[in-house]
Structures are given as C-alpha cells and as structure tokens.
Amino acid sequence: MTFNRNALPAVADVLALLSIEPTRSNGSGYAQVKCPIHGESNPSLSIHLERGNWRCFACGEAGGDALELYRRARGLTFAQAARDLGAWEGK
C-alpha cells in the first residue's frame, strides 16, 4: 500500500467534500472559509486554493495541504483520509 500525492483531488474538490464554499481568492491565491475543525459561523480559515496550505486564525490549527485539513475535519487517520480522497493505492 502506498500513498500517491499526484492522485489527490484539487483543493476545491476537497473543500466541496467538506461542504465548504470558498470565497474569492485574494491576489496571493488564498480564500477565507469557515473552519470545519472547530465549527463556526464566520470564515476564519485561510487556505491557498492551489497549494492547499491553510491556517485557522480562530482555533490556531494549521496544515500543509488539503489532505491534512480533510483528515482533521473528519477525525481520520492519514491512510483513511488518503483512501477517501483516492490517493491510497493497493490493498
């Protein structure tokens, strides 16, 4: 079993799986969204729509890619999240 980073869906697709609607991105490629980790009504999580790195300015959580955001939001292990997103190959 191996992880294939190239098989990960686009950041926008991962956000859609989490039922998150991003705002327009700013000039640097970041958009503000509602944090799926701590649940909130105001967008305080900033995510880069191409690279996937993110940080929530309310709860302090941060990560390097959309896979990590998906994993933490759903309470999954790395392998479970990679399987859900189609990036875990093998049995």
Backbone atoms as SQL, in Angstrom:
CREATE TABLE atoms (id INTEGER PRIMARY KEY, chain TEXT, resi INTEGER, resn TEXT, atom TEXT, x REAL, y REAL, z REAL);
INSERT INTO atoms VALUES
  (1, 'A', 1, 'MET', 'N', 0.848, -1.178, 0.000),
  (2, 'A', 1, 'MET', 'CA', 0.000, 0.000, 0.000),
  (3, 'A', 1, 'MET', 'C', 0.893, 1.240, 0.000),
  (4, 'A', 2, 'THR', 'N', 0.562, 2.158, -0.851),
  (5, 'A', 2, 'THR', 'CA', 1.368, 3.367, -0.949),
  (6, 'A', 2, 'THR', 'C', 0.483, 4.589, -1.153),
  (7, 'A', 3, 'PHE', 'N', 1.020, 5.704, -0.728),
  (8, 'A', 3, 'PHE', 'CA', 0.349, 6.980, -0.894),
  (9, 'A', 3, 'PHE', 'C', 0.831, 7.607, -2.195),
  (10, 'A', 4, 'ASN', 'N', -0.109, 8.082, -3.018),
  (11, 'A', 4, 'ASN', 'CA', 0.226, 8.740, -4.282),
  (12, 'A', 4, 'ASN', 'C', -0.300, 10.169, -4.236),
  (13, 'A', 5, 'ARG', 'N', 0.575, 11.109, -3.902),
  (14, 'A', 5, 'ARG', 'CA', 0.190, 12.524, -3.792),
  (15, 'A', 5, 'ARG', 'C', -0.413, 13.051, -5.090),
  (16, 'A', 6, 'ASN', 'N', 0.061, 12.549, -6.226),
  (17, 'A', 6, 'ASN', 'CA', -0.444, 13.016, -7.520),
  (18, 'A', 6, 'ASN', 'C', -1.899, 12.628, -7.770),
  (19, 'A', 7, 'ALA', 'N', -2.407, 11.667, -7.009),
  (20, 'A', 7, 'ALA', 'CA', -3.797, 11.232, -7.175),
  (21, 'A', 7, 'ALA', 'C', -4.775, 12.043, -6.322),
  (22, 'A', 8, 'LEU', 'N', -4.261, 12.943, -5.491),
  (23, 'A', 8, 'LEU', 'CA', -5.152, 13.766, -4.661),
  (24, 'A', 8, 'LEU', 'C', -6.005, 14.673, -5.539),
  (25, 'A', 9, 'PRO', 'N', -7.269, 14.873, -5.160),
  (26, 'A', 9, 'PRO', 'CA', -8.104, 15.814, -5.917),
  (27, 'A', 9, 'PRO', 'C', -7.652, 17.253, -5.695),
  (28, 'A', 10, 'ALA', 'N', -8.134, 18.136, -6.539),
  (29, 'A', 10, 'ALA', 'CA', -7.831, 19.558, -6.401),
  (30, 'A', 10, 'ALA', 'C', -8.355, 20.072, -5.062),
  (31, 'A', 11, 'VAL', 'N', -7.748, 21.129, -4.574),
  (32, 'A', 11, 'VAL', 'CA', -8.142, 21.732, -3.291),
  (33, 'A', 11, 'VAL', 'C', -9.635, 22.065, -3.293),
  (34, 'A', 12, 'ALA', 'N', -10.138, 22.631, -4.361),
  (35, 'A', 12, 'ALA', 'CA', -11.564, 22.988, -4.440),
  (36, 'A', 12, 'ALA', 'C', -12.450, 21.749, -4.297),
  (37, 'A', 13, 'ASP', 'N', -12.014, 20.615, -4.822),
  (38, 'A', 13, 'ASP', 'CA', -12.793, 19.380, -4.704),
  (39, 'A', 13, 'ASP', 'C', -12.800, 18.857, -3.268),
  (40, 'A', 14, 'VAL', 'N', -11.675, 18.989, -2.583),
  (41, 'A', 14, 'VAL', 'CA', -11.612, 18.584, -1.170),
  (42, 'A', 14, 'VAL', 'C', -12.531, 19.473, -0.341),
  (43, 'A', 15, 'LEU', 'N', -12.521, 20.772, -0.606),
  (44, 'A', 15, 'LEU', 'CA', -13.416, 21.683, 0.112),
  (45, 'A', 15, 'LEU', 'C', -14.874, 21.313, -0.142),
  (46, 'A', 16, 'ALA', 'N', -15.205, 20.949, -1.368),
  (47, 'A', 16, 'ALA', 'CA', -16.578, 20.549, -1.694),
  (48, 'A', 16, 'ALA', 'C', -16.980, 19.296, -0.916),
  (49, 'A', 17, 'LEU', 'N', -16.056, 18.339, -0.753),
  (50, 'A', 17, 'LEU', 'CA', -16.343, 17.139, 0.029),
  (51, 'A', 17, 'LEU', 'C', -16.647, 17.485, 1.487),
  (52, 'A', 18, 'LEU', 'N', -16.055, 18.567, 1.961),
  (53, 'A', 18, 'LEU', 'CA', -16.287, 19.033, 3.335),
  (54, 'A', 18, 'LEU', 'C', -17.449, 20.017, 3.416),
  (55, 'A', 19, 'SER', 'N', -18.152, 20.209, 2.300),
  (56, 'A', 19, 'SER', 'CA', -19.277, 21.156, 2.221),
  (57, 'A', 19, 'SER', 'C', -18.853, 22.575, 2.578),
  (58, 'A', 20, 'ILE', 'N', -17.689, 22.963, 2.076),
  (59, 'A', 20, 'ILE', 'CA', -17.153, 24.301, 2.317),
  (60, 'A', 20, 'ILE', 'C', -17.154, 25.070, 1.009),
  (61, 'A', 21, 'GLU', 'N', -17.716, 26.250, 1.050),
  (62, 'A', 21, 'GLU', 'CA', -17.738, 27.133, -0.113),
  (63, 'A', 21, 'GLU', 'C', -16.700, 28.232, 0.082),
  (64, 'A', 22, 'PRO', 'N', -15.607, 28.204, -0.706),
  (65, 'A', 22, 'PRO', 'CA', -14.595, 29.245, -0.517),
  (66, 'A', 22, 'PRO', 'C', -15.034, 30.588, -1.086),
  (67, 'A', 23, 'THR', 'N', -14.515, 31.650, -0.486),
  (68, 'A', 23, 'THR', 'CA', -14.719, 32.986, -1.036),
  (69, 'A', 23, 'THR', 'C', -13.775, 33.147, -2.216),
  (70, 'A', 24, 'ARG', 'N', -13.899, 34.248, -2.910),
  (71, 'A', 24, 'ARG', 'CA', -12.931, 34.546, -3.963),
  (72, 'A', 24, 'ARG', 'C', -11.542, 34.583, -3.361),
  (73, 'A', 25, 'SER', 'N', -10.574, 34.116, -4.129),
  (74, 'A', 25, 'SER', 'CA', -9.212, 34.177, -3.612),
  (75, 'A', 25, 'SER', 'C', -8.667, 35.595, -3.757),
  (76, 'A', 26, 'ASN', 'N', -7.742, 35.928, -2.871),
  (77, 'A', 26, 'ASN', 'CA', -7.104, 37.236, -2.959),
  (78, 'A', 26, 'ASN', 'C', -5.970, 37.160, -3.980),
  (79, 'A', 27, 'GLY', 'N', -5.224, 38.195, -4.126),
  (80, 'A', 27, 'GLY', 'CA', -4.144, 38.231, -5.105),
  (81, 'A', 27, 'GLY', 'C', -3.051, 37.209, -4.863),
  (82, 'A', 28, 'SER', 'N', -2.958, 36.685, -3.650),
  (83, 'A', 28, 'SER', 'CA', -1.937, 35.690, -3.310),
  (84, 'A', 28, 'SER', 'C', -2.441, 34.261, -3.475),
  (85, 'A', 29, 'GLY', 'N', -3.725, 34.093, -3.832),
  (86, 'A', 29, 'GLY', 'CA', -4.273, 32.752, -4.028),
  (87, 'A', 29, 'GLY', 'C', -4.971, 32.164, -2.818),
  (88, 'A', 30, 'TYR', 'N', -5.129, 32.948, -1.747),
  (89, 'A', 30, 'TYR', 'CA', -5.791, 32.465, -0.531),
  (90, 'A', 30, 'TYR', 'C', -7.265, 32.855, -0.526),
  (91, 'A', 31, 'ALA', 'N', -8.078, 31.971, 0.031),
  (92, 'A', 31, 'ALA', 'CA', -9.501, 32.252, 0.218),
  (93, 'A', 31, 'ALA', 'C', -9.834, 32.047, 1.686),
  (94, 'A', 32, 'GLN', 'N', -10.868, 32.710, 2.169),
  (95, 'A', 32, 'GLN', 'CA', -11.351, 32.552, 3.541),
  (96, 'A', 32, 'GLN', 'C', -12.535, 31.602, 3.535),
  (97, 'A', 33, 'VAL', 'N', -12.532, 30.651, 4.475),
  (98, 'A', 33, 'VAL', 'CA', -13.630, 29.698, 4.601),
  (99, 'A', 33, 'VAL', 'C', -13.956, 29.501, 6.077),
  (100, 'A', 34, 'LYS', 'N', -15.099, 28.904, 6.330),
  (101, 'A', 34, 'LYS', 'CA', -15.458, 28.535, 7.700),
  (102, 'A', 34, 'LYS', 'C', -14.653, 27.301, 8.087),
  (103, 'A', 35, 'CYS', 'N', -14.089, 27.309, 9.274),
  (104, 'A', 35, 'CYS', 'CA', -13.231, 26.214, 9.723),
  (105, 'A', 35, 'CYS', 'C', -14.060, 24.961, 10.014),
  (106, 'A', 36, 'PRO', 'N', -13.777, 23.847, 9.314),
  (107, 'A', 36, 'PRO', 'CA', -14.531, 22.616, 9.562),
  (108, 'A', 36, 'PRO', 'C', -14.036, 21.860, 10.793),
  (109, 'A', 37, 'ILE', 'N', -12.952, 22.306, 11.388),
  (110, 'A', 37, 'ILE', 'CA', -12.399, 21.602, 12.551),
  (111, 'A', 37, 'ILE', 'C', -13.122, 22.005, 13.827),
  (112, 'A', 38, 'HIS', 'N', -13.296, 23.292, 14.034),
  (113, 'A', 38, 'HIS', 'CA', -13.940, 23.727, 15.276),
  (114, 'A', 38, 'HIS', 'C', -15.372, 24.213, 15.064),
  (115, 'A', 39, 'GLY', 'N', -15.829, 24.298, 13.823),
  (116, 'A', 39, 'GLY', 'CA', -17.210, 24.719, 13.564),
  (117, 'A', 39, 'GLY', 'C', -17.417, 26.170, 13.965),
  (118, 'A', 40, 'GLU', 'N', -17.916, 26.938, 13.040),
  (119, 'A', 40, 'GLU', 'CA', -18.100, 28.351, 13.315),
  (120, 'A', 40, 'GLU', 'C', -19.058, 28.951, 12.307),
  (121, 'A', 41, 'SER', 'N', -19.421, 30.199, 12.522),
  (122, 'A', 41, 'SER', 'CA', -20.317, 30.863, 11.580),
  (123, 'A', 41, 'SER', 'C', -19.603, 31.918, 10.748),
  (124, 'A', 42, 'ASN', 'N', -18.368, 32.257, 11.124),
  (125, 'A', 42, 'ASN', 'CA', -17.599, 33.259, 10.381),
  (126, 'A', 42, 'ASN', 'C', -16.371, 32.608, 9.740),
  (127, 'A', 43, 'PRO', 'N', -16.041, 32.985, 8.516),
  (128, 'A', 43, 'PRO', 'CA', -14.849, 32.414, 7.883),
  (129, 'A', 43, 'PRO', 'C', -13.558, 32.943, 8.514),
  (130, 'A', 44, 'SER', 'N', -12.827, 32.049, 9.180),
  (131, 'A', 44, 'SER', 'CA', -11.575, 32.444, 9.809),
  (132, 'A', 44, 'SER', 'C', -10.413, 31.577, 9.351),
  (133, 'A', 45, 'LEU', 'N', -10.686, 30.599, 8.493),
  (134, 'A', 45, 'LEU', 'CA', -9.634, 29.734, 7.986),
  (135, 'A', 45, 'LEU', 'C', -9.217, 30.259, 6.614),
  (136, 'A', 46, 'SER', 'N', -7.920, 30.422, 6.449),
  (137, 'A', 46, 'SER', 'CA', -7.367, 30.890, 5.185),
  (138, 'A', 46, 'SER', 'C', -6.685, 29.706, 4.511),
  (139, 'A', 47, 'ILE', 'N', -7.047, 29.404, 3.250),
  (140, 'A', 47, 'ILE', 'CA', -6.483, 28.267, 2.527),
  (141, 'A', 47, 'ILE', 'C', -6.042, 28.707, 1.139),
  (142, 'A', 48, 'HIS', 'N', -4.880, 28.221, 0.736),
  (143, 'A', 48, 'HIS', 'CA', -4.386, 28.530, -0.611),
  (144, 'A', 48, 'HIS', 'C', -5.085, 27.572, -1.570),
  (145, 'A', 49, 'LEU', 'N', -5.754, 28.108, -2.562),
  (146, 'A', 49, 'LEU', 'CA', -6.594, 27.297, -3.432),
  (147, 'A', 49, 'LEU', 'C', -5.830, 26.437, -4.436),
  (148, 'A', 50, 'GLU', 'N', -4.538, 26.627, -4.562),
  (149, 'A', 50, 'GLU', 'CA', -3.740, 25.747, -5.423),
  (150, 'A', 50, 'GLU', 'C', -2.858, 24.813, -4.608),
  (151, 'A', 51, 'ARG', 'N', -2.132, 25.359, -3.642),
  (152, 'A', 51, 'ARG', 'CA', -1.205, 24.541, -2.847),
  (153, 'A', 51, 'ARG', 'C', -1.907, 23.777, -1.728),
  (154, 'A', 52, 'GLY', 'N', -2.956, 24.354, -1.168),
  (155, 'A', 52, 'GLY', 'CA', -3.702, 23.687, -0.107),
  (156, 'A', 52, 'GLY', 'C', -3.247, 23.995, 1.302),
  (157, 'A', 53, 'ASN', 'N', -2.145, 24.719, 1.486),
  (158, 'A', 53, 'ASN', 'CA', -1.740, 25.043, 2.855),
  (159, 'A', 53, 'ASN', 'C', -2.787, 25.968, 3.482),
  (160, 'A', 54, 'TRP', 'N', -2.989, 25.826, 4.787),
  (161, 'A', 54, 'TRP', 'CA', -4.087, 26.529, 5.447),
  (162, 'A', 54, 'TRP', 'C', -3.750, 26.842, 6.899),
  (163, 'A', 55, 'ARG', 'N', -4.525, 27.787, 7.447),
  (164, 'A', 55, 'ARG', 'CA', -4.412, 28.162, 8.863),
  (165, 'A', 55, 'ARG', 'C', -5.733, 28.779, 9.304),
  (166, 'A', 56, 'CYS', 'N', -6.197, 28.347, 10.478),
  (167, 'A', 56, 'CYS', 'CA', -7.390, 28.946, 11.070),
  (168, 'A', 56, 'CYS', 'C', -6.922, 29.962, 12.097),
  (169, 'A', 57, 'PHE', 'N', -7.364, 31.191, 11.932),
  (170, 'A', 57, 'PHE', 'CA', -6.950, 32.254, 12.831),
  (171, 'A', 57, 'PHE', 'C', -7.818, 32.328, 14.081),
  (172, 'A', 58, 'ALA', 'N', -8.835, 31.458, 14.177),
  (173, 'A', 58, 'ALA', 'CA', -9.661, 31.403, 15.379),
  (174, 'A', 58, 'ALA', 'C', -9.182, 30.300, 16.332),
  (175, 'A', 59, 'CYS', 'N', -8.998, 29.080, 15.797),
  (176, 'A', 59, 'CYS', 'CA', -8.618, 27.970, 16.679),
  (177, 'A', 59, 'CYS', 'C', -7.124, 27.665, 16.652),
  (178, 'A', 60, 'GLY', 'N', -6.397, 28.243, 15.679),
  (179, 'A', 60, 'GLY', 'CA', -4.952, 28.063, 15.623),
  (180, 'A', 60, 'GLY', 'C', -4.479, 26.836, 14.867),
  (181, 'A', 61, 'GLU', 'N', -5.388, 25.996, 14.398),
  (182, 'A', 61, 'GLU', 'CA', -4.985, 24.812, 13.631),
  (183, 'A', 61, 'GLU', 'C', -4.378, 25.252, 12.306),
  (184, 'A', 62, 'ALA', 'N', -3.404, 24.476, 11.816),
  (185, 'A', 62, 'ALA', 'CA', -2.760, 24.789, 10.542),
  (186, 'A', 62, 'ALA', 'C', -2.229, 23.507, 9.936),
  (187, 'A', 63, 'GLY', 'N', -2.066, 23.511, 8.624),
  (188, 'A', 63, 'GLY', 'CA', -1.537, 22.334, 7.950),
  (189, 'A', 63, 'GLY', 'C', -0.978, 22.668, 6.590),
  (190, 'A', 64, 'GLY', 'N', -0.255, 21.707, 6.035),
  (191, 'A', 64, 'GLY', 'CA', 0.454, 21.921, 4.787),
  (192, 'A', 64, 'GLY', 'C', -0.302, 21.592, 3.526),
  (193, 'A', 65, 'ASP', 'N', -1.440, 20.885, 3.658),
  (194, 'A', 65, 'ASP', 'CA', -2.189, 20.560, 2.441),
  (195, 'A', 65, 'ASP', 'C', -3.649, 20.264, 2.755),
  (196, 'A', 66, 'ALA', 'N', -4.448, 20.141, 1.688),
  (197, 'A', 66, 'ALA', 'CA', -5.881, 19.907, 1.852),
  (198, 'A', 66, 'ALA', 'C', -6.167, 18.524, 2.419),
  (199, 'A', 67, 'LEU', 'N', -5.280, 17.556, 2.197),
  (200, 'A', 67, 'LEU', 'CA', -5.439, 16.221, 2.782),
  (201, 'A', 67, 'LEU', 'C', -5.442, 16.326, 4.304),
  (202, 'A', 68, 'GLU', 'N', -4.542, 17.125, 4.852),
  (203, 'A', 68, 'GLU', 'CA', -4.479, 17.298, 6.307),
  (204, 'A', 68, 'GLU', 'C', -5.734, 17.989, 6.841),
  (205, 'A', 69, 'LEU', 'N', -6.248, 18.961, 6.120),
  (206, 'A', 69, 'LEU', 'CA', -7.491, 19.618, 6.532),
  (207, 'A', 69, 'LEU', 'C', -8.634, 18.609, 6.535),
  (208, 'A', 70, 'TYR', 'N', -8.740, 17.808, 5.476),
  (209, 'A', 70, 'TYR', 'CA', -9.779, 16.779, 5.381),
  (210, 'A', 70, 'TYR', 'C', -9.640, 15.777, 6.530),
  (211, 'A', 71, 'ARG', 'N', -8.412, 15.332, 6.786),
  (212, 'A', 71, 'ARG', 'CA', -8.146, 14.352, 7.844),
  (213, 'A', 71, 'ARG', 'C', -8.590, 14.875, 9.206),
  (214, 'A', 72, 'ARG', 'N', -8.197, 16.099, 9.529),
  (215, 'A', 72, 'ARG', 'CA', -8.541, 16.657, 10.843),
  (216, 'A', 72, 'ARG', 'C', -10.037, 16.960, 10.959),
  (217, 'A', 73, 'ALA', 'N', -10.643, 17.453, 9.891),
  (218, 'A', 73, 'ALA', 'CA', -12.071, 17.775, 9.922),
  (219, 'A', 73, 'ALA', 'C', -12.925, 16.523, 10.119),
  (220, 'A', 74, 'ARG', 'N', -12.497, 15.406, 9.558),
  (221, 'A', 74, 'ARG', 'CA', -13.257, 14.156, 9.651),
  (222, 'A', 74, 'ARG', 'C', -12.778, 13.238, 10.774),
  (223, 'A', 75, 'GLY', 'N', -11.699, 13.582, 11.446),
  (224, 'A', 75, 'GLY', 'CA', -11.173, 12.764, 12.537),
  (225, 'A', 75, 'GLY', 'C', -10.638, 11.423, 12.057),
  (226, 'A', 76, 'LEU', 'N', -9.946, 11.425, 10.927),
  (227, 'A', 76, 'LEU', 'CA', -9.443, 10.200, 10.310),
  (228, 'A', 76, 'LEU', 'C', -7.938, 10.064, 10.476),
  (229, 'A', 77, 'THR', 'N', -7.454, 8.846, 10.266),
  (230, 'A', 77, 'THR', 'CA', -6.016, 8.653, 10.173),
  (231, 'A', 77, 'THR', 'C', -5.570, 9.120, 8.791),
  (232, 'A', 78, 'PHE', 'N', -4.261, 9.241, 8.621),
  (233, 'A', 78, 'PHE', 'CA', -3.729, 9.642, 7.329),
  (234, 'A', 78, 'PHE', 'C', -4.171, 8.664, 6.234),
  (235, 'A', 79, 'ALA', 'N', -4.012, 7.371, 6.493),
  (236, 'A', 79, 'ALA', 'CA', -4.361, 6.350, 5.493),
  (237, 'A', 79, 'ALA', 'C', -5.852, 6.386, 5.156),
  (238, 'A', 80, 'GLN', 'N', -6.712, 6.550, 6.167),
  (239, 'A', 80, 'GLN', 'CA', -8.154, 6.625, 5.911),
  (240, 'A', 80, 'GLN', 'C', -8.491, 7.830, 5.040),
  (241, 'A', 81, 'ALA', 'N', -7.904, 8.977, 5.351),
  (242, 'A', 81, 'ALA', 'CA', -8.171, 10.187, 4.574),
  (243, 'A', 81, 'ALA', 'C', -7.654, 10.025, 3.149),
  (244, 'A', 82, 'ALA', 'N', -6.459, 9.458, 2.988),
  (245, 'A', 82, 'ALA', 'CA', -5.894, 9.244, 1.651),
  (246, 'A', 82, 'ALA', 'C', -6.777, 8.294, 0.851),
  (247, 'A', 83, 'ARG', 'N', -7.316, 7.248, 1.491),
  (248, 'A', 83, 'ARG', 'CA', -8.250, 6.335, 0.807),
  (249, 'A', 83, 'ARG', 'C', -9.498, 7.075, 0.360),
  (250, 'A', 84, 'ASP', 'N', -10.085, 7.849, 1.263),
  (251, 'A', 84, 'ASP', 'CA', -11.297, 8.619, 0.939),
  (252, 'A', 84, 'ASP', 'C', -11.077, 9.520, -0.270),
  (253, 'A', 85, 'LEU', 'N', -9.877, 10.077, -0.374),
  (254, 'A', 85, 'LEU', 'CA', -9.588, 11.029, -1.439),
  (255, 'A', 85, 'LEU', 'C', -8.997, 10.366, -2.691),
  (256, 'A', 86, 'GLY', 'N', -8.899, 9.032, -2.664),
  (257, 'A', 86, 'GLY', 'CA', -8.438, 8.299, -3.846),
  (258, 'A', 86, 'GLY', 'C', -6.930, 8.325, -4.062),
  (259, 'A', 87, 'ALA', 'N', -6.166, 8.571, -3.013),
  (260, 'A', 87, 'ALA', 'CA', -4.714, 8.671, -3.161),
  (261, 'A', 87, 'ALA', 'C', -3.976, 7.542, -2.463),
  (262, 'A', 88, 'TRP', 'N', -4.681, 6.492, -2.059),
  (263, 'A', 88, 'TRP', 'CA', -4.052, 5.358, -1.397),
  (264, 'A', 88, 'TRP', 'C', -4.165, 4.182, -2.346),
  (265, 'A', 89, 'GLU', 'N', -3.036, 3.680, -2.803),
  (266, 'A', 89, 'GLU', 'CA', -3.032, 2.627, -3.795),
  (267, 'A', 89, 'GLU', 'C', -2.672, 1.287, -3.175),
  (268, 'A', 90, 'GLY', 'N', -3.287, 0.250, -3.652),
  (269, 'A', 90, 'GLY', 'CA', -3.024, -1.087, -3.151),
  (270, 'A', 90, 'GLY', 'C', -4.127, -1.545, -2.233),
  (271, 'A', 91, 'LYS', 'N', -3.947, -2.706, -1.674),
  (272, 'A', 91, 'LYS', 'CA', -4.964, -3.309, -0.798),
  (273, 'A', 91, 'LYS', 'C', -4.775, -2.910, 0.625);
